Amino acid sequence: MPTWQARLRRFGYAGRPRTGTRERLVPPFPKPDLRIGAAFGFSPLVSARLVRWSAWGAPLLVALVAGMLRFWQLGSPHAVIFDETYYAKDAWSLFQYGYEGSWPEKANDKILAPDQTIPLSPEGAYVVHPPAGKWIIGLGESLFGLEPFGWRFMTALLGTLSVLMLCRIGRRLFRSTTLGCLAGALMAVDGLHFVMSRTALLDLVLMFWVLAAFGCLLLDRDRTRARLADALPSEASADLPAGSLPATQANGHAGSASAVSGVPSAARSTVLGGVPSGVPSGPADGVPRGGADVRPDPETGARFSFGLRPWRLAAGLCLGLGFATKWNGLYILAAFGLLTVLWDMGARRTGGAPRPFVAMLRKDALPAFASTAVVAFGTYVASWTGWFATTGGYFRDWAEKDGAGGPWGWLPGPLRSLWHYEAEVYDFHVGLTSGHTYESNPWSWLILGRPVSYFYESPKAGRDGCPSSQTEGCAREVLALGTPLLWWAACFAVAYALYRWLLRRDWRAGAVLCGIAAGYLPWFMYQERTIFLFYAVVFVPFLCLALAMAAGALAGPPGVGERRRSAGIVGTGILVLLIVWNFVYFWPIYTGETIPMDAWRNRMWFETWI
């Protein structure tokens, strides 16, 4: 120890507790707190079981509440709102022909009429988004028909499942069921996520696949780092004669299946300390654990092969489905691909690799590219199966007609036709500069500068649910507006995450910021393009994770005094209650309820919201 630290010990100085290599690679879940169960009179055994079940029970409860909110009167308003006029009808067409057909003028009126007629023709229509998201919307229509509940069913289901996923992802990221469920609960009461879950647009579908990919990468991170920890030599082996093995390794610790599925004795007191005997203690967290602590080893850290990584393959599949829903998923694919190799580099550095970047390039970069980019692009092409399998899609026969010959003539005609189609769509997206009433610049998104009105009516007094006493009439609107207090608090949480990442090297903050940046920053490159605030729903889960992380910081680290802990929890509780109140207050303009004109004006806090 340096002299100055040794001298400070005389005055009570204590250095930071040493964190073992295994714990740095795979941080354990903290030991369950049985005091809550004891407060209700439960025995320690019952309390421990309740804590264990809460790992899934609490997220399921949060998701149940979110689902009840999202499915409540899902078919209202009984109208084709905003861009549902494109995606709901294209989704129906995909299930009829395998490609997007054509619709005549005033098709919406015929679809919504009491004696419904569906005026769909097989002539291929020019569409500017890939088909995966519309296939998903069409699943609901195939179950419930071409009507508002049918085309909104799948987005409501995915919105509910995304809340469940976020609870579990937050739990794994922060090693806390409470913080994970807090993140999920915040997203359950976010107005933008709520409205998008009740509208048949593609952005909520993209958000679902992005969040699923992030969760798969987290699972992959834990499992590969646990494998590396099991391959490293035990600390005890440093004091043994050459050629001998510690008892744990002699019993098959290194790389054995039993080591991966067991709970280490060193971590048992941390993860399951205080839990009575008889309580199941398997790896319910999904985090494989080895035996005793290990030490870094240059050879193992640099040359160890992580082997088959099914969760990263699953992440590539999810990223491909996101890219096949909307093209901005391509930026998220690039960001998450970079994130996973940086995690591999960090694991190798912790494992003792002298040059972790070089080791990552040699051992991990190519498999990561194949698992994410190659799988994602294969998934994207596969999403066009209906277009390939038929002949009526737009530009389907371009290669045989206008595109015959040329330097790429050796490629199959359908692939050349698809490439031409995609080039035309790219030109459309880049050149989309026509003005729109509700367009907004991404600089204003985080403060909710210009939300999008999906639906608006002004019922007269005594009609359509408007009381006859309302001389000014009433208003009925669906406004894609995030819960203001949540978003404004998230701005400070993002600043805190930047501090944790830049100055404290907190990988969790870096992961959250990566999700926000991947869904947000690319839009700044298209300042002239017509863009909307509801695109921000893609990174709403990561805003909620940032806010949950900041709430954990308010509560204080383990071992903090009761006064500090209580103050942090009370402060967080007050903020959460205010956010829930804010969501309830804006509920009428999230669901399209008929309210008096004065009540509607009171909810228009800024002129830009009108």
Disulfide bonds with the S-S distance in Angstrom:
Cys466-Cys474 2.07
